[in-house]
Amino acid sequence: MTNVKAAGPRPIDVALLTSVFVIAACGLLYELAAGALASYLLGDSVLQFSTIIGTYLFAMGIGSWLSRYFETHLPAHFLRIELLVALIGGALPAVLFLANAYVPGAFRFLLYGMVLLVGTLVGLEIPLVMRILKRNATLKDLVSQVLTFDYLGALAVSLAFPILLVPKLGLVRTGLLFGFMNAAIAVWALLLFKNELRNLRAHAWACAAVMGVLGAGIFGADHLTKLADDHFYQDRIVLSSATPYQRIVVTQGRQGARLYLNGNLQFAQSDEYRYHEALVHPVMAAQGAPKKVAVLGGGDGMAVREVLKYPSVEAVTLVELDPAMTALFKSNAMMSALNGQALNDARVKIVNTDAFQWLQQTDEVFDVIVVDFPDPTNFAIGKLFTASFYAQLDKRLSASGYAVVQTTSPLIARQSFWTVVQTMESVGLTVKPYHAHVPSFGEWGFVIASHRPWREPASLPEGMRFLTLPTLRLMFDFPLDMARVPAEVNRLSNQVLVNTYEREWGKLEH
C-alpha cells in the first residue's frame, strides 16, 4: 500500500487567504470611519453607527448578489474591484471632511452614497476570492478558511481603530493608508495572475496610478484636513487632534481662543468667564466653606480655576473621560494659561474615566459637585442627564452640599431644559434652576441640586468679571418665553432628552 502525503496549501492560495484578511480589515475600517465621521459631524452616535452599519451590510448583500454575474476573467474583475475599493474607500474620510466644510448640504447624500458604493464593492470581493480558491479546495475547507481569515481581519482592525489608528494617524490618513493596502492587494493579484490577465500593462498602470494618488494623499493628509478645517472654522486653527472620543480643535482669532469638540463650540476666550462664573459661584459661595469638590466633565480646567478661588478648598477631583483634553489644558502653555494653571495645582486630582462609572464606584462624598458635560447630542452623553445618573449624584453629595449642572439653553431648547429639571426632581433632589447670558451661546441654563433649599450667598470672591450679588439674584427669574413647561423624566432605558434636544436645536439650524 502506497502512502500518499496530503498536499499542503499552494502559495497562491496562501496569498489569496492573506488578501482576505487585509480585505476584511480594510472593509471594516471604512465602515468604522464613516460611522465615526457621521457621529462627529451629525451627532447622535447610536443613530449614526446604526444607520451606517445597516446601510453597509445591505450594500454588501447587493455586492454578493451581483457577484453571480461575474463568470469569466475572475482575477481581472477582482483586481479592478480592489482598485475601486482602494480609491473610494481610502478617500472616504477626506472627501466627507471636505464636503462638510464646502458643501454641507450634500454631506448626508455623499456619506450614504459612498457607504453604499464601498459596501457593494466589498460585497463583491469575498465571493470572487472564494470562486478563485474553489479551483483547488473542497467547499467545506474553502468556507472555513475564508471566513476564518475574514473574521480575524475584522477583529484586528476593530481593536486597532480606536486604540492606535485614530489617535496616532487621524481619520483622513488612516483611510488613505488602508486604501493603499487595498491597492497593494491589487498589485499582489497582478503578480499572482499575470499569466491569466489580458492587457497586463493597462492593469499595471491602473495600479500605479491608484497607489500614486493614495500615497500622495497619505503624505498630504494634514494639508487636506487643514483645508477643510480652515473653511469650516472662522479663525486660524492652532491645534487639531482626533482622539478615540472626539475631535478637538482650537482656533485663535481677534477675540482670543475658541475650543470646539466635534465641531461644536465649547468656549470662547472672550466671554467664557461669564459661563464659568455663573456655573461655579452660585453653589460654591452658597455652601459657605467647601472643602472637597468634584468637577465632572470640564476637562479644559476653567471650572476648576473658579473653584480654586475659595481658600477653604482642600481637594478637587476632576473627572474627564478624554485624557487628551486634560493633557492639553495641563501641559500646553497657551491652553493652561487660560485656566490659570489650575490643572497643575497640587490640590487637583485628575481622573480620566467615564463619570457615570466613577460615581457608581467611588465612596467619596463632596461638599460641591460641578457637572459640566457637553449638551446631550447623543445617547453616550445623554446617559449623563438621566435619572440613574442623578440618583448616583445624590449619593455622593454631602447633607449640606450643592451640585450644579449645565443644562443647555432654556430659550432655544426650552423643553430640554425643563426635562433635566424634571429628571433631577424625580430622584428626590431639591432643585433651583437659573440662567445667564453668554454672548457666544446666548441665554444659557443651569440647575442647582441639593438635599436642602438653596440659599443666596452673602458674598462672592474678589476678582469677579461678571457676577455680583444683585445680578446673581436676577438669574433665578424666568421670563414667560423660558418659563417651565411639562416634561418627561429622562431615563436610561428611554432617553427622551436626546430626541427633544435634537428637535429643538434642529429648528434653529433650519
C-alpha positions in Angstrom: 0.0 0.0 0.0 1.4 3.4 -1.0 1.3 6.2 1.5 0.1 9.4 -0.2 1.0 12.6 1.5 -1.7 15.2 1.7 -0.8 18.1 -0.4 -0.2 21.3 1.5 -1.7 24.7 0.6 -0.4 26.2 -2.6 1.5 29.6 -2.3 -1.2 31.2 -4.4 -3.9 30.0 -2.0 -2.0 31.3 1.0 -1.6 34.7 -0.8 -5.3 34.8 -1.5 -6.3 33.9 2.1 -3.9 36.6 3.3 -5.6 39.0 1.0 -9.0 38.0 2.6 -7.5 39.1 5.9 -6.5 42.5 4.5 -9.8 42.9 2.6 -11.8 42.3 5.8 -9.7 44.7 7.8 -10.0 47.4 5.1 -13.7 46.9 4.6 -14.5 47.2 8.3 -12.2 50.2 8.7 -14.2 52.2 6.0 -17.4 51.3 7.9 -15.9 52.5 11.2 -14.5 55.6 9.6 -17.9 56.5 8.1 -19.7 55.9 11.4 -17.1 57.9 13.4 -17.3 60.8 10.9 -21.1 60.8 11.0 -21.2 60.9 14.8 -18.5 63.6 14.9 -20.4 65.9 12.4 -24.0 64.9 12.8 -24.2 63.9 16.5 -26.2 61.0 18.0 -23.6 58.3 17.7 -26.0 55.4 18.2 -28.2 56.6 15.3 -25.3 57.3 13.0 -23.5 54.0 13.7 -26.7 52.0 13.4 -27.7 53.5 10.1 -24.2 53.3 8.7 -23.7 49.7 9.6 -27.2 48.8 8.3 -26.5 50.6 5.0 -23.1 49.0 4.7 -24.3 45.4 5.3 -27.2 46.0 2.9 -24.8 47.1 0.3 -22.6 44.1 0.9 -25.6 41.9 0.3 -26.1 43.7 -3.1 -22.5 43.1 -3.9 -22.7 39.4 -3.1 -25.9 39.1 -5.2 -24.2 40.9 -8.1 -21.2 38.5 -8.0 -23.2 35.9 -9.8 -22.9 37.9 -13.0 -19.1 37.7 -12.9 -18.5 34.4 -14.6 -15.2 34.7 -16.5 -11.9 36.5 -16.1 -12.3 36.4 -12.3 -8.8 37.6 -11.4 -9.2 40.7 -13.7 -12.5 41.5 -12.1 -11.0 41.0 -8.6 -8.1 43.4 -9.4 -10.4 46.1 -10.7 -12.7 45.9 -7.7 -9.7 46.1 -5.4 -8.6 49.3 -7.1 -12.1 50.8 -6.9 -12.4 49.9 -3.2 -8.9 51.3 -2.5 -9.7 54.6 -4.3 -13.3 55.2 -3.0 -12.9 53.7 0.5 -9.5 55.3 1.1 -10.7 58.7 0.1 -14.0 58.5 2.0 -12.9 60.4 5.2 -11.1 63.1 3.2 -14.0 63.6 0.8 -16.5 63.8 3.7 -14.4 66.2 5.7 -14.1 68.5 2.6 -17.8 68.1 1.8 -18.8 69.1 5.3 -16.7 72.3 5.0 -17.5 73.3 1.5 -20.9 71.8 0.6 -22.6 70.8 3.9 -25.9 70.4 2.2 -24.5 67.4 0.2 -22.8 65.7 3.2 -25.5 63.2 4.0 -26.0 62.3 0.3 -22.3 61.8 -0.1 -22.0 59.9 3.2 -24.6 57.2 2.4 -23.8 57.2 -1.3 -20.1 56.4 -0.6 -21.0 53.8 2.1 -23.4 52.1 -0.4 -20.8 52.1 -3.1 -17.9 50.8 -0.9 -20.2 48.2 0.7 -21.3 46.9 -2.7 -17.7 46.6 -3.9 -16.6 44.9 -0.6 -19.6 42.5 -1.0 -18.2 41.5 -4.4 -14.7 40.8 -3.2 -15.1 37.7 -1.0 -17.3 35.8 -3.4 -14.8 36.3 -6.2 -11.9 35.2 -3.9 -13.9 32.1 -2.9 -14.6 31.2 -6.6 -10.9 31.7 -7.4 -9.9 29.5 -4.5 -12.6 26.9 -5.3 -10.4 25.6 -8.1 -8.2 23.8 -5.6 -10.2 23.3 -2.4 -13.3 21.5 -1.2 -16.3 23.6 -0.3 -16.1 22.8 3.4 -12.4 23.8 3.7 -12.9 26.8 1.4 -15.7 28.3 3.5 -14.0 27.7 6.8 -10.7 29.1 5.6 -12.1 32.3 4.0 -14.5 33.1 7.0 -11.6 32.5 9.5 -9.4 35.0 7.8 -12.3 37.4 7.2 -13.2 37.4 10.9 -9.6 37.7 12.0 -9.1 40.8 9.8 -12.2 42.4 11.2 -11.1 41.7 14.8 -7.6 43.2 14.2 -8.9 46.5 12.8 -11.8 46.8 15.3 -9.1 46.8 18.1 -6.6 49.0 16.2 -9.1 51.7 15.1 -9.9 53.3 18.4 -6.6 52.4 20.3 -3.9 53.1 17.7 -5.1 54.3 14.3 -7.3 57.3 15.1 -5.2 58.7 17.9 -1.9 58.3 16.1 -2.8 58.9 12.4 -6.2 60.7 12.4 -9.2 59.6 10.3 -8.0 61.1 7.0 -4.6 59.5 7.0 -6.0 56.2 8.3 -8.5 55.9 5.5 -5.9 56.7 2.9 -3.4 54.2 4.4 -6.0 51.4 4.3 -6.9 52.4 0.8 -3.2 52.0 -0.1 -3.3 48.5 1.5 -6.3 47.6 -0.7 -4.3 48.8 -3.7 -1.4 46.7 -2.6 -3.7 43.6 -2.8 -4.5 44.6 -6.3 -0.7 44.7 -7.1 -0.4 41.3 -5.5 -3.2 39.9 -7.7 -1.4 41.4 -10.7 1.7 39.4 -9.9 -0.2 36.2 -8.9 -2.3 36.1 -12.0 -0.1 37.8 -14.6 -0.4 34.8 -16.9 -4.2 35.0 -16.8 -4.7 38.7 -17.3 -5.2 40.4 -20.6 -3.9 43.9 -21.1 -1.3 43.4 -18.3 0.3 46.8 -19.0 -3.1 48.6 -18.6 -3.7 46.9 -15.3 -0.2 47.7 -14.1 -0.7 51.4 -15.0 -4.0 51.4 -13.1 -2.4 50.0 -10.0 0.4 52.6 -10.2 -2.0 55.4 -10.7 -4.2 54.5 -7.7 -1.2 53.9 -5.4 0.3 57.1 -6.5 -2.9 59.1 -5.7 -3.3 57.4 -2.3 0.4 57.7 -1.5 0.3 61.4 -2.2 -2.9 61.7 -0.1 -1.1 60.0 2.8 1.7 62.5 2.7 -0.7 65.4 2.2 -3.3 64.3 4.8 -2.5 67.2 7.1 -2.9 69.7 4.3 -6.3 68.1 3.3 -7.5 68.3 6.9 -6.3 71.8 7.3 -8.0 72.8 4.0 -11.3 71.5 5.4 -10.9 73.0 8.8 -9.8 76.4 7.6 -13.0 76.7 5.6 -15.3 75.3 8.4 -13.9 77.4 11.3 -14.0 81.1 11.4 -10.5 81.7 12.8 -7.0 80.3 12.3 -6.6 76.8 13.7 -3.7 76.5 16.2 -4.4 72.9 17.3 -6.3 70.0 15.9 -6.5 66.4 17.3 -8.6 63.3 16.8 -9.0 61.1 19.9 -10.9 57.9 20.4 -13.7 60.0 22.0 -13.9 63.2 19.9 -12.2 65.7 17.6 -10.6 68.6 19.4 -10.0 71.9 17.5 -8.6 75.1 19.0 -8.8 78.3 16.9 -7.2 81.7 17.5 -8.7 85.0 16.3 -9.2 88.6 17.3 -11.4 87.6 20.3 -9.0 85.0 21.5 -9.0 81.2 21.6 -12.1 79.1 20.9 -12.4 75.4 21.7 -14.5 73.1 19.5 -15.4 69.4 20.2 -16.7 67.6 17.2 -17.4 70.9 15.5 -19.4 72.3 18.4 -18.2 75.4 20.3 -17.4 74.7 23.9 -16.0 78.1 25.0 -14.8 81.4 23.6 -12.0 83.1 25.5 -13.8 86.5 25.1 -16.7 85.5 27.3 -16.0 82.1 28.9 -15.7 83.9 32.3 -19.4 84.6 32.2 -20.3 81.0 31.7 -17.9 79.6 34.3 -18.6 82.2 37.0 -22.3 81.5 36.5 -21.7 77.8 36.7 -19.5 77.6 39.8 -20.0 80.5 42.2 -23.8 80.2 43.0 -23.1 76.8 44.6 -19.6 77.4 45.9 -20.4 80.7 47.6 -23.8 79.3 49.0 -22.1 76.3 50.5 -20.0 78.6 52.7 -16.7 76.8 53.2 -16.5 73.8 50.7 -13.5 71.6 51.3 -14.0 68.7 48.9 -15.2 69.5 45.4 -15.7 67.2 42.3 -15.9 68.6 38.8 -17.4 66.1 36.3 -16.5 67.0 32.7 -14.9 70.4 32.2 -11.6 68.9 31.1 -10.5 72.4 30.0 -9.9 73.3 33.7 -12.0 76.6 33.5 -14.5 75.4 36.2 -11.6 74.2 38.3 -10.0 77.6 38.0 -13.1 79.2 39.6 -13.4 76.5 42.3 -9.8 77.2 43.4 -10.7 80.9 44.2 -12.1 79.6 47.5 -9.3 79.3 50.2 -11.4 76.6 52.1 -10.9 74.1 49.2 -8.6 71.3 50.2 -9.1 68.8 47.3 -10.6 68.9 43.8 -11.3 65.8 41.8 -11.6 66.4 38.1 -13.3 63.5 36.2 -12.9 63.8 32.5 -13.3 60.9 30.0 -10.8 62.0 27.4 -7.1 62.1 28.7 -6.2 64.2 25.6 -8.3 67.0 26.9 -6.8 67.2 30.4 -3.3 66.7 28.9 -3.8 69.6 26.5 -5.1 72.0 29.2 -2.5 70.9 31.7 0.7 70.9 29.5 0.1 73.2 26.6 1.3 76.7 27.5 -1.4 78.6 25.7 -4.2 76.4 27.0 -3.0 76.2 30.6 -2.7 80.0 30.7 -6.5 80.2 30.0 -7.3 78.2 33.2 -4.6 79.9 35.3 -2.6 76.7 35.6 -5.5 75.2 37.5 -4.8 71.6 36.5 -1.2 71.9 37.8 -2.4 72.9 41.3 -1.4 70.4 44.0 -5.0 70.2 45.3 -6.3 68.9 41.9 -6.5 65.2 41.2 -7.4 64.2 37.5 -9.3 61.0 36.9 -9.7 60.0 33.2 -12.7 57.8 33.2 -16.4 57.7 32.5 -18.2 59.9 35.1 -21.2 57.6 35.3 -19.0 54.6 36.3 -16.9 56.8 38.6 -20.0 57.9 40.5 -21.0 54.2 40.9 -17.6 53.1 42.1 -16.4 55.9 44.4 -17.5 56.1 48.0 -16.4 59.7 48.5 -18.8 62.5 49.5 -18.4 66.0 48.3 -19.4 69.5 49.5 -19.9 70.7 45.9 -20.2 68.8 42.6 -19.9 70.8 39.4 -21.3 68.9 36.4 -20.0 70.4 33.2 -20.8 68.0 30.4 -21.4 68.9 26.8 -25.0 69.1 25.7 -26.9 65.8 25.2 -26.3 65.5 21.4 -26.1 61.7 21.5 -27.0 58.8 23.8 -23.5 58.4 25.1 -23.7 61.9 26.6 -27.5 61.6 27.2 -26.9 58.9 29.9 -25.2 61.6 32.0 -28.6 63.5 32.1 -30.7 60.6 33.2 -32.5 59.8 36.5 -30.0 57.0 37.0 -27.1 59.4 36.9 -28.7 61.9 39.2 -29.5 59.2 41.7 -25.8 58.4 41.9 -25.0 62.1 42.1 -27.4 62.3 45.1 -25.4 59.7 47.0 -22.1 61.5 46.5 -23.4 64.9 47.8 -23.0 65.8 51.5 -26.0 66.8 53.5 -25.1 70.5 53.3 -23.7 70.2 49.8 -24.8 71.5 46.4 -24.5 70.2 42.9 -24.8 72.3 39.7 -25.5 71.0 36.2 -25.0 73.0 33.0 -28.3 72.4 31.2 -28.4 73.9 27.6 -30.4 77.0 26.6 -33.8 77.4 28.3 -34.7 79.8 25.4 -33.8 77.7 22.4 -34.2 74.3 23.9 -36.9 75.1 26.5 -38.4 71.6 26.8 -34.9 70.1 27.0 -34.0 72.4 29.9 -37.1 71.6 31.9 -36.7 67.9 31.1 -33.5 68.0 33.1 -35.2 69.8 35.9 -38.0 67.2 36.0 -35.5 64.4 35.9 -33.5 65.7 38.8 -36.7 66.2 40.9 -37.7 62.7 40.1 -34.9 61.2 42.3 -35.8 63.4 45.3 -33.3 66.3 44.8 -34.3 69.9 45.6 -33.7 71.9 42.5 -33.2 75.6 41.8 -32.9 76.5 38.0 -31.3 79.7 36.8 -29.9 81.2 33.6 -27.2 83.6 32.4 -26.4 85.4 29.1 -23.2 84.3 27.4 -22.8 86.1 24.1 -21.2 83.2 22.3 -24.1 80.9 23.2 -27.0 83.2 24.0 -29.2 82.6 27.0 -27.8 79.6 28.9 -29.3 77.5 31.7 -28.1 75.8 34.9 -29.7 73.8 37.7 -28.7 73.6 41.3 -29.5 70.3 43.1 -29.2 69.7 46.8 -30.7 68.0 49.9 -31.9 71.3 51.3 -33.2 74.5 49.7 -30.5 76.7 48.1 -29.8 79.9 50.0 -28.5 83.1 48.5 -24.8 83.6 49.4 -23.8 86.6 51.4 -20.6 87.3 49.4 -18.6 86.3 46.4 -14.8 86.0 45.9 -12.9 89.0 44.7 -12.0 89.4 41.1 -15.4 88.6 39.5 -15.7 89.9 36.0 -19.4 89.2 35.5 -21.1 88.0 38.7 -22.3 90.3 41.5 -24.8 89.6 44.3 -27.6 91.8 42.6 -27.1 90.1 39.2 -27.0 86.7 40.8 -30.4 87.3 42.3 -31.8 88.2 38.8 -30.6 84.9 37.2 -33.3 82.9 39.1 -36.1 84.8 37.4 -37.5 83.2 34.2 -39.5 85.3 31.8 -42.5 83.9 30.0 -40.7 82.6 27.0 -38.4 80.5 29.2 -41.0 79.6 31.9 -41.5 76.0 32.9 -43.3 73.6 30.5 -44.4 70.0 31.1 -41.6 67.5 30.5 -40.9 63.8 30.9 -38.3 62.2 33.1 -35.2 61.3 31.1 -34.5 57.6 31.9 -31.5 55.4 30.9 -33.9 53.0 29.2 -35.7 55.7 27.2 -33.6 58.8 26.6 -36.3 61.2 25.6 -33.9 64.2 26.1 -31.6 63.4 23.2 -34.5 63.4 20.7 -36.1 66.5 22.3 -32.7 68.3 22.2 -32.1 67.4 18.6 -35.6 68.5 17.6 -35.3 71.9 19.3 -31.8 72.8 18.2 -32.6 71.4 14.7 -35.3 74.1 14.3 -32.6 76.7 14.8 -30.3 75.2 12.3 -33.0 75.1 9.6 
